[in-house]
Amino acid sequence: MAGYNPASNGTSNLPQSRVIYYDKRFIENLKAQTPFVRCSERRELPMNSGNQLELFMYNTFGANTNQVSEGTVPSGITATVGTTTATIGEYADYANFSSLSLATTLDPAVENVGRELSYRLGQSLSAIVRAVVDGSNSIDASVAKTIAGGTGLSLANIRTAVQSLGGRAVQPFNEQEQLMAGVNKIAPVKFGYIGGTLESIAA
């Protein structure tokens, strides 16, 4: 019994069947969060006021557990004020496009590249904040907590961190008020109090 005849037409002689279809729905890339920026506080440096912002903080007196003799006036207490200077700087990036590329690209390239540049800004701010925070153990070495590579963050680590913050009287802040506050202003970033010293940088 004779078999079927092979197809007389296939992809070899039909070039239109070998074209490439480009999916215009780009795959969403993965973006990390920027938790370090959320742990900072913005301070405004007014326009035309120089490039440095001086920050001040009263140092705490500490407890007084020494009794004095009856009728004796003790020595006066001298206040000490900590200071730090935040110096602003300028960071810049840009992307430009040829008219031909905009006329032929499959996607709204300007919008999409702009979105990626926005994420780059977030990464930059987070990296700057993290670099200063990572250096804080030079002020108070006891805050340094090393976790071996490949080891997950445990509940014990979190509890220890919470107790450590409480023991250093670190003040809470309203995260909602900090989100996007002063984004369109020249605003150095001021950090919390660590070991009685104020750490700051300029964003």
Backbone hydrogen bonds in HBPLUS format (Angstrom, degrees):
<---DONOR---> <-ACCEPTOR-->    atom                        ^
c    i                          cat <-CA-CA->   ^        H-A-AA   ^      H-
h    n   atom  resd res      DA  || num        DHA   H-A  angle D-A-AA Bond
n    s   type  num  typ     dist DA aas  dist angle  dist       angle   num
A0013-ASN N   A0010-GLY O   3.18 MM   3  5.84 141.8  2.34 114.3 121.8     1
A0017-SER N   A0014-LEU O   2.95 MM   3  5.70 161.5  1.99 122.9 128.9     2
A0018-ARG N   A0015-PRO O   3.04 MM   3  5.42 164.2  2.06 113.5 118.6     3
A0039-CYS N   A0036-PHE O   3.12 MM   3  5.31 146.0  2.24 101.2 111.1     4
A0040-SER N   A0037-VAL O   3.15 MM   3  5.42 151.9  2.24 116.5 116.2     5
A0041-GLU N   A0190-LYS O   3.08 MM 149  5.23 150.3  2.17 145.8 154.3     6
A0190-LYS N   A0041-GLU O   2.72 MM 149  5.23 172.6  1.73 167.4 166.6     7
A0043-ARG N   A0188-PRO O   2.96 MM 145  5.52 156.3  2.01 168.8 173.6     8
A0045-LEU N   A0186-ILE O   3.01 MM 141  5.72 166.8  2.02 168.0 163.8     9
A0088-ILE N   A0051-ASN O   2.99 MM  37  5.63 159.2  2.03 154.3 161.0    10
A0053-LEU N   A0086-ALA O   2.78 MM  33  5.08 155.4  1.84 146.3 154.9    11
A0086-ALA N   A0053-LEU O   2.85 MM  33  5.08 173.2  1.85 149.9 151.7    12
A0055-LEU N   A0084-THR O   2.82 MM  29  5.32 175.5  1.83 169.6 171.0    13
A0084-THR N   A0055-LEU O   3.05 MM  29  5.32 145.8  2.18 140.8 146.5    14
A0057-MET N   A0082-GLY O   2.82 MM  25  5.03 134.0  2.03 149.3 154.0    15
A0082-GLY N   A0057-MET O   2.63 MM  25  5.03 158.1  1.67 166.8 159.1    16
A0059-ASN N   A0080-THR O   2.99 MM  21  5.74 179.0  1.99 155.4 155.4    17
A0072-THR N   A0069-SER O   3.01 MM   3  5.45 151.9  2.09 141.5 138.8    18
A0102-LEU N   A0098-SER O   3.21 MM   4  6.53 155.5  2.27 148.2 154.1    19
A0103-ALA N   A0099-SER O   3.05 MM   4  6.21 137.2  2.24 137.4 148.8    20
A0103-ALA N   A0100-LEU O   3.12 MM   3  5.03 125.4  2.44  92.2 106.7    21
A0104-THR N   A0100-LEU O   3.09 MM   4  6.24 126.8  2.38 143.1 155.9    22
A0104-THR N   A0101-SER O   3.33 MM   3  5.27 142.6  2.48  93.7 103.8    23
A0105-THR N   A0101-SER O   2.91 MM   4  5.69 141.4  2.06 149.0 155.3    24
A0109-ALA N   A0107-ASP O   2.81 MM   2  5.36 121.6  2.16 113.7  96.3    25
A0112-ASN N   A0108-PRO O   3.01 MM   4  6.24 166.5  2.02 158.6 163.0    26
A0113-VAL N   A0109-ALA O   2.81 MM   4  5.84 167.2  1.83 154.8 158.4    27
A0114-GLY N   A0110-VAL O   2.95 MM   4  5.96 150.5  2.04 139.1 148.0    28
A0115-ARG N   A0111-GLU O   3.00 MM   4  6.28 144.8  2.13 141.8 150.9    29
A0116-GLU N   A0112-ASN O   3.10 MM   4  6.44 151.2  2.18 143.2 150.6    30
A0117-LEU N   A0113-VAL O   2.89 MM   4  6.19 147.9  1.99 147.3 156.5    31
A0118-SER N   A0114-GLY O   3.00 MM   4  6.25 145.5  2.12 141.1 150.2    32
A0119-TYR N   A0115-ARG O   3.12 MM   4  6.47 151.9  2.20 143.3 150.2    33
A0120-ARG N   A0116-GLU O   2.94 MM   4  6.23 147.5  2.04 139.8 149.4    34
A0121-LEU N   A0117-LEU O   2.97 MM   4  6.29 146.8  2.08 143.7 151.8    35
A0122-GLY N   A0118-SER O   3.09 MM   4  6.48 157.1  2.15 146.5 151.8    36
A0123-GLN N   A0119-TYR O   2.90 MM   4  6.21 158.6  1.94 152.7 158.5    37
A0124-SER N   A0120-ARG O   2.89 MM   4  6.09 154.4  1.96 146.0 153.2    38
A0125-LEU N   A0121-LEU O   2.99 MM   4  6.27 167.9  2.00 159.6 160.7    39
A0126-SER N   A0122-GLY O   3.01 MM   4  6.14 162.1  2.04 147.3 152.8    40
A0127-ALA N   A0123-GLN O   2.86 MM   4  6.03 155.5  1.92 148.7 155.3    41
A0128-ILE N   A0124-SER O   2.99 MM   4  6.23 156.1  2.04 151.2 157.3    42
A0129-VAL N   A0125-LEU O   3.00 MM   4  6.20 167.6  2.02 153.1 156.3    43
A0130-ARG N   A0126-SER O   2.89 MM   4  6.01 161.3  1.93 146.8 152.8    44
A0131-ALA N   A0127-ALA O   2.97 MM   4  6.10 153.3  2.04 142.2 148.8    45
A0132-VAL N   A0128-ILE O   3.33 MM   4  6.65 153.6  2.41 146.6 151.8    46
A0133-VAL N   A0129-VAL O   3.01 MM   4  6.29 165.6  2.03 154.9 159.3    47
A0134-ASP N   A0130-ARG O   2.77 MM   4  5.91 162.0  1.80 156.5 161.0    48
A0135-GLY N   A0132-VAL O   3.08 MM   3  5.18 132.6  2.32  96.8 109.8    49
A0136-SER N   A0133-VAL O   2.98 MM   3  5.19 162.0  2.01 110.3 115.8    50
A0138-SER N   A0135-GLY O   3.20 MM   3  5.91 165.2  2.22 116.3 120.9    51
A0139-ILE N   A0136-SER O   2.90 MM   3  5.41 154.3  1.96 113.6 121.6    52
A0140-ASP N   A0136-SER O   3.27 MM   4  6.70 158.9  2.32 149.8 155.0    53
A0143-VAL N   A0140-ASP O   3.10 MM   3  6.02 171.7  2.10 127.4 130.0    54
A0144-ALA N   A0141-ALA O   3.20 MM   3  5.74 164.7  2.23 115.0 119.7    55
A0151-THR N   A0148-ALA O   3.03 MM   3  5.55 151.5  2.12 138.7 139.6    56
A0158-ILE N   A0154-SER O   3.25 MM   4  6.64 155.0  2.32 145.9 151.8    57
A0159-ARG N   A0155-LEU O   2.94 MM   4  6.21 163.6  1.97 153.4 157.6    58
A0160-THR N   A0156-ALA O   2.93 MM   4  6.08 157.8  1.98 146.4 152.6    59
A0161-ALA N   A0157-ASN O   2.98 MM   4  6.21 154.3  2.05 144.8 151.7    60
A0162-VAL N   A0158-ILE O   2.96 MM   4  6.23 159.6  2.00 153.4 158.4    61
A0163-GLN N   A0159-ARG O   3.00 MM   4  6.21 165.4  2.02 151.6 155.2    62
A0164-SER N   A0160-THR O   2.85 MM   4  6.00 149.6  1.94 144.2 153.5    63
A0165-LEU N   A0161-ALA O   2.94 MM   4  6.17 156.9  1.99 150.1 155.1    64
A0166-GLY N   A0162-VAL O   3.00 MM   4  6.23 160.7  2.03 148.3 153.8    65
A0167-GLY N   A0163-GLN O   2.86 MM   4  6.01 152.4  1.94 144.9 152.4    66
A0168-ARG N   A0164-SER O   3.19 MM   4  6.37 129.1  2.46 136.2 147.9    67
A0168-ARG N   A0165-LEU O   3.19 MM   3  5.23 138.2  2.38  96.3 107.8    68
A0170-VAL N   A0165-LEU O   3.12 MM   5  5.44 171.8  2.13 157.1 155.1    69
A0169-ALA N   A0166-GLY O   3.16 MM   3  5.11 162.4  2.19 106.0 108.6    70
A0177-GLU N   A0174-ASN O   3.17 MM   3  5.56 129.2  2.44 105.8 117.7    71
A0178-GLN N   A0175-GLU O   3.00 MM   3  5.09 128.8  2.27  97.3 111.6    72
A0179-LEU N   A0175-GLU O   3.07 MM   4  6.30 141.2  2.22 153.1 162.8    73
A0181-ALA N   A0178-GLN O   3.18 MM   3  5.27 173.7  2.19 119.3 119.1    74
A0185-LYS N   A0182-GLY O   3.07 MM   3  5.14 159.1  2.11 114.0 114.4    75
A0189-VAL N   A0201-ILE O   3.11 MM  12  5.69 133.3  2.33 132.4 145.7    76
A0201-ILE N   A0189-VAL O   3.26 MM  12  5.69 167.6  2.27 163.2 166.8    77
A0191-PHE N   A0199-GLU O   3.09 MM   8  5.54 154.4  2.16 162.1 166.5    78
A0194-ILE N   A0197-THR O   3.27 MM   3  5.56 171.4  2.28 153.0 150.5    79
A0197-THR N   A0194-ILE O   3.10 MM   3  5.56 162.8  2.14 114.9 120.3    80
